[in-house]
Amino acid sequence: MAWQGTREAMHTFVDRYEIRMPTAVDDDESLFTSFGFTYQPAWVFVNDDGQVETYFGALGEDGLEAEIEDLLAA
């Protein structure tokens, strides 16, 4: 989710780093702050049961896979 900056900057970032996951634009910061985020990078993971896990900081590919596997196993 892009929180700070412009839509154009977010699209440039997504294209440059070939991010292939859904990315939301939060123009008024309401979604970002509803999860208690105060800085980026930050992640929100929601499983099929609606369980929400938040993570602050960079994950990298291995970290992202680990978080997703943990959430799927819960």
C-alpha positions in Angstrom: 0.0 0.0 0.0 1.4 3.4 -0.9 0.9 5.8 1.9 3.4 8.6 1.6 4.0 10.4 -1.7 2.0 10.6 -4.9 0.2 8.0 -6.9 2.8 8.5 -9.7 5.7 7.9 -7.3 3.9 4.7 -6.1 3.4 3.4 -9.6 7.0 4.2 -10.5 8.2 2.2 -7.4 5.9 -0.7 -8.2 7.1 -0.8 -11.8 10.8 -0.4 -10.9 10.8 -3.2 -8.4 8.4 -5.4 -10.4 6.0 -5.7 -7.5 3.5 -8.3 -8.5 1.1 -8.2 -5.6 -2.0 -6.0 -5.2 -1.0 -2.5 -4.2 -3.5 0.0 -2.8 -3.3 3.8 -2.8 -4.4 5.3 0.5 -4.9 9.0 -0.5 -6.3 10.2 2.8 -4.1 7.8 5.0 -7.2 6.4 6.7 -6.5 2.7 5.8 -2.8 3.1 6.8 -3.5 4.7 10.1 -6.4 2.2 10.9 -3.7 -0.5 11.2 -1.6 1.7 13.5 1.1 2.3 10.9 3.3 5.3 11.4 6.0 4.6 8.9 6.9 2.5 5.9 7.5 -0.2 5.0 4.6 -1.9 6.7 2.6 -5.0 5.8 -0.9 -6.2 6.5 -1.7 -9.9 6.1 -5.3 -11.1 6.4 -6.2 -14.8 6.3 -9.5 -16.4 5.2 -10.9 -16.1 8.7 -10.3 -12.4 8.8 -7.3 -12.7 11.2 -5.1 -9.6 10.7 -1.4 -9.6 11.2 0.7 -6.5 10.8 4.4 -6.3 10.3 6.6 -3.2 10.3 9.9 -3.1 8.3 11.3 -4.6 5.2 10.7 -8.3 4.6 12.4 -9.3 1.4 11.2 -12.3 -0.5 12.1 -14.9 2.1 10.5 -12.9 4.9 7.4 -12.4 2.9 7.1 -16.1 2.2 7.6 -16.9 5.9 4.9 -14.5 7.0 2.5 -15.9 4.4 3.2 -19.5 5.4 2.7 -18.7 9.1 -0.6 -17.0 8.4 -1.8 -19.9 6.2 -0.8 -22.4 8.9 -2.8 -20.5 11.6 
